[in-house]
Amino acid sequence: MQAKDKCLAALVILCWGLNFVVIKWGLEGIPPLLLGALRFIGVVFPAILLVPRPAMPWRWLLAYGGAISLGQFAFLFSAMKFGMPAGMASLVLQSQVLFTLLFAMIWLGERWQTHHWVALPLAGCGLYLIAANGQGNLTLIGFALTLCASACWGLGNVINRQIGLRYQTSLPSLIAWGGLVPILPFLALSWLFEGPERITESLLHFSWQGLLCVLYLSLIATWLGYGLWGRLLMRYPVAQVAPLSLLVPCVGMVTAAFLLDEHPNALQWLGSALVLLGFVVHVLGGRMTLFKPQTQR
């Protein structure tokens, strides 16, 4: 990878890692479901006026936007509002790789390889240690909602794979039009669960901090992050680029410690290490040969 592209990869990792701290800041003045609506309004407009709709049936676009955009971020924002620390959220959300494996096995008939059976127990044990040893710095409801967000991301990955196999589409068009799907559902859910009074109060007292957080989530984390990531995937093999995402929770936990004063306990750090180890085995395990007997000639 060229030096310039290494810098771009580092920028993406920094943007996505800091994303969780920004969400926490945004939730200080904006309820989670309303924040989700504002994020995707920023993603969609004015991009949707400039980018053509993906050449695919609406049912696939609705499925993609419903899982990746609505489901993932409705659960994630709610989880962080109800006691999920930003640093831990950045790590636990990466369990989407496990849900992707599960959904791919169920709906795509993909078979698990040996290293997958190693990765799953490692990550599972790590997640258990994180959840069981919160001791006031993590709520079970926040942890459970983050797992739901991970499941939606994993489901969205499988839907995205199906779209890629069936249709030719560009990343900008998928981001823009997929981001259109959750706006009205987010607003309806916010009206139902957060109430019109809270929505009105949040919008009337909209702060510069809230505005900057929405702009960061929509422009930096979404358009800049995914745009640069897509460029890297176009220029280099997936096996070279994908493992870099393992650095996102590292950045997320470090920035949360410095900017939000979040400090996991020893058992949670151990659980985090096990989760990351499981993800490493998942991503790199297919290229590892533990035993390769030599053929006698």
C-alpha positions as a printed Julia matrix, in Angstrom:
297×3 Matrix{Float64}:
   0.0     0.0     0.0
   1.38    3.39   -1.0
   2.21    5.94    1.71
  -0.64    8.23    0.6
  -3.17    5.41    0.86
  -1.83    4.42    4.28
  -2.57    7.96    5.41
  -6.07    7.72    3.96
  -6.63    4.41    5.76
  -5.46    5.97    9.02
  -7.86    8.88    8.44
 -10.8     6.49    7.95
  -9.92    4.57   11.12
  -9.66    7.84   13.08
 -12.98    9.13   11.69
 -14.83    5.91   12.5
 -13.2     5.48   15.91
 -13.99    9.05   16.97
 -17.53    8.58   15.64
 -18.65    6.96   18.91
 -17.47    9.86   21.04
 -19.31   12.25   18.71
 -22.52   10.2    19.07
 -22.23   10.49   22.85
 -21.82   14.25   22.58
 -24.78   14.5    20.22
 -27.02   12.56   22.58
 -26.45   15.17   25.3
 -28.96   17.48   23.61
 -30.77   15.34   21.02
 -32.83   12.2    21.73
 -31.45    9.1    19.96
 -34.19    8.47   17.38
 -34.35   12.14   16.4
 -30.55   12.13   16.1
 -30.85    9.19   13.7
 -33.31   11.11   11.54
 -31.09   14.2    11.47
 -28.04   12.13   10.6
 -29.65   10.65    7.51
 -31.22   13.92    6.44
 -27.64   15.2     6.36
 -26.51   12.13    4.43
 -29.27   12.33    1.82
 -29.65   16.03    1.04
 -28.52   17.4    -1.32
 -26.7    14.22   -2.49
 -29.91   12.5    -3.61
 -30.49   15.33   -6.11
 -27.11   14.65   -7.72
 -26.79   10.85   -7.56
 -29.05    8.56   -9.65
 -31.08    5.85   -7.91
 -29.4     2.43   -7.9
 -30.58    0.15  -10.69
 -32.35   -2.35   -8.45
 -35.91   -3.05   -7.26
 -37.15   -0.96   -4.37
 -37.54   -4.05   -2.16
 -33.76   -4.52   -2.08
 -33.14   -0.85   -1.38
 -35.72   -0.93    1.43
 -34.15   -4.08    2.88
 -30.65   -2.57    2.78
 -31.7     0.78    4.25
 -33.91   -0.87    6.84
 -31.11   -3.07    8.17
 -27.91   -1.04    7.74
 -29.34    2.45    8.3
 -32.52    2.2    10.36
 -32.0    -0.93   12.44
 -28.3    -0.51   13.16
 -28.4     3.13   14.21
 -31.77    3.08   15.99
 -30.41    0.36   18.28
 -26.89    1.86   18.56
 -28.0     5.41   19.41
 -30.57    4.08   21.89
 -27.95    1.79   23.45
 -25.56    4.68   24.01
 -28.37    6.78   25.47
 -29.26    3.99   27.9
 -25.85    3.36   29.37
 -23.55    1.83   26.74
 -20.12    3.52   26.97
 -18.8     4.9    23.69
 -15.55    2.9    23.78
 -17.28   -0.39   24.54
 -19.89    0.34   21.87
 -17.13    0.68   19.26
 -15.9    -2.79   20.22
 -19.15   -4.69   20.76
 -20.58   -3.33   17.5
 -17.83   -5.19   15.64
 -19.55   -8.45   16.64
 -21.39   -7.85   13.38
 -18.81  -10.19   11.86
 -20.27  -13.05   13.91
 -23.84  -12.19   12.93
 -22.74  -11.91    9.3
 -21.37  -15.46    9.52
 -24.6   -16.71   11.07
 -26.92  -15.03    8.57
 -24.73  -16.07    5.63
 -24.98  -19.68    6.81
 -28.77  -19.48    7.18
 -29.73  -17.57    4.03
 -26.81  -18.04    1.66
 -25.91  -21.6     2.6
 -22.29  -20.66    3.24
 -20.36  -23.21    5.29
 -18.23  -22.21    8.23
 -14.54  -22.98    8.05
 -12.43  -24.27   10.92
 -11.16  -20.85   11.97
 -14.73  -19.58   12.24
 -15.45  -22.18   14.92
 -12.39  -20.88   16.79
 -13.28  -17.2    16.37
 -16.87  -17.56   17.61
 -16.09  -18.95   21.12
 -13.24  -16.47   21.61
 -15.38  -13.47   20.79
 -18.36  -14.92   22.68
 -16.31  -15.37   25.87
 -14.99  -11.83   25.52
 -18.49  -10.39   25.12
 -19.63  -12.31   28.2
 -16.78  -10.88   30.28
 -17.64   -7.35   29.12
 -21.36   -7.74   29.93
 -20.93   -9.62   33.23
 -18.42   -7.19   34.73
 -19.96   -3.81   34.04
 -20.04   -2.82   37.72
 -21.85    0.42   37.02
 -19.94    1.53   33.91
 -22.17   -0.44   31.52
 -25.88   -1.33   31.54
 -27.25   -4.66   30.34
 -29.93   -2.93   28.29
 -27.26   -0.84   26.57
 -25.19   -3.95   25.89
 -28.22   -5.86   24.54
 -29.25   -2.99   22.26
 -25.69   -2.78   20.9
 -25.84   -6.49   20.05
 -29.13   -5.82   18.25
 -27.36   -3.07   16.28
 -24.6    -5.56   15.41
 -27.19   -8.09   14.23
 -28.79   -5.48   11.95
 -25.36   -4.62   10.52
 -24.65   -8.31    9.92
 -28.02   -8.75    8.21
 -27.29   -5.68    6.09
 -23.96   -7.19    5.04
 -25.74  -10.28    3.73
 -28.3    -8.13    1.9
 -25.47   -6.04    0.45
 -23.78   -9.2    -0.8
 -26.99  -10.29   -2.5
 -27.32   -6.87   -4.13
 -23.71   -7.08   -5.34
 -24.33  -10.48   -6.91
 -27.53   -9.42   -8.66
 -27.05   -5.78   -9.65
 -24.4    -3.3   -10.72
 -24.51   -0.22   -8.49
 -22.15    2.46   -7.22
 -21.33    3.1    -3.57
 -22.44    6.79   -3.61
 -25.87    5.9    -5.02
 -26.33    3.13   -2.43
 -25.33    5.46    0.44
 -27.58    8.31   -0.72
 -30.68    6.32   -1.62
 -30.21    3.77    1.15
 -30.03    6.73    3.55
 -33.41    7.94    2.3
 -35.15    4.82    3.61
 -34.82    5.39    7.39
 -35.71    9.1     7.6
 -39.51    8.8     7.87
 -39.35    5.68   10.1
 -36.88    7.48   12.41
 -39.19   10.5    12.64
 -42.23    8.27   13.28
 -40.41    6.29   15.98
 -39.16    9.51   17.56
 -42.7    10.89   17.64
 -43.99    7.64   19.15
 -41.31    6.94   21.77
 -39.73   10.35   22.44
 -42.83   12.47   22.01
 -43.6    15.7    20.12
 -42.74   17.86   23.15
 -39.23   16.48   23.39
 -38.72   16.77   19.64
 -39.89   20.39   19.67
 -37.72   21.26   22.68
 -34.64   19.64   21.09
 -35.1    21.52   17.81
 -35.89   24.86   19.48
 -32.77   24.59   21.67
 -30.57   23.12   18.94
 -26.98   23.92   19.93
 -23.78   24.37   17.95
 -22.55   21.15   19.54
 -25.6    19.29   18.22
 -25.17   20.78   14.75
 -21.47   19.88   14.59
 -22.23   16.34   15.77
 -24.89   15.86   13.07
 -22.54   17.24   10.4
 -19.75   14.93   11.6
 -22.0    11.85   11.56
 -23.44   12.58    8.13
 -20.49   14.09    6.25
 -17.35   12.81    7.96
 -18.3     9.38    9.31
 -20.56    8.52    6.37
 -19.52   10.26    3.18
 -15.82   10.77    3.86
 -15.33    7.48    5.73
 -17.19    5.22    3.32
 -15.93    7.11    0.29
 -12.27    6.65    1.24
 -12.9     3.06    2.33
 -14.49    2.29   -1.04
 -11.5     3.83   -2.8
  -9.11    1.61   -0.84
 -11.18   -1.49   -1.66
 -11.03   -0.59   -5.35
  -7.23   -0.22   -5.32
  -6.18   -3.09   -3.04
  -7.3    -6.66   -2.28
 -10.09   -7.0     0.3
  -7.82   -9.22    2.41
  -5.38   -6.32    2.72
  -7.94   -3.63    3.51
 -10.56   -5.4     5.66
  -8.28   -6.17    8.66
  -7.68   -2.43    9.1
 -11.23   -2.13   10.5
 -10.0    -4.02   13.57
  -8.23   -0.8    14.58
 -11.53    1.13   14.8
 -12.48   -0.13   18.31
  -8.91    0.49   19.46
  -9.25    4.15   18.44
 -12.78    4.24   19.86
 -11.72    3.0    23.28
  -8.65    5.25   23.47
 -10.52    8.4    22.41
 -13.39    7.57   24.8
 -10.87    7.24   27.65
  -9.3    10.64   26.9
 -12.39   12.63   25.87
 -15.15   11.02   27.95
 -13.13    9.66   30.89
 -14.33    6.09   30.26
 -12.17    3.47   31.93
 -13.1    -0.24   31.62
 -12.11   -2.5    34.49
  -9.52   -5.27   34.22
 -11.98   -8.04   33.31
 -13.55   -5.84   30.64
 -10.1    -5.19   29.16
  -9.54   -8.96   29.13
 -12.91   -9.45   27.45
 -12.03   -6.76   24.91
  -8.75   -8.53   24.13
 -10.6   -11.83   23.6
 -13.14  -10.18   21.31
 -10.39   -8.58   19.21
  -8.51  -11.88   19.11
 -11.65  -13.6    17.86
 -12.05  -10.97   15.14
  -8.4   -11.38   14.11
  -8.87  -15.15   13.82
 -12.03  -14.57   11.79
 -10.36  -12.14    9.36
  -6.94  -13.77    9.05
  -7.65  -17.39    9.98
  -8.3   -18.48    6.43
  -4.71  -17.6     5.54
  -3.19  -19.39    8.51
  -2.02  -22.96    8.07
  -1.31  -24.54   11.4
  -0.23  -27.91   10.05
   0.85  -28.5     6.51
   2.27  -31.98    6.12
   4.95  -32.4     3.51
   4.18  -34.79    0.69
   6.75  -37.53    0.27
   8.05  -37.93   -3.24
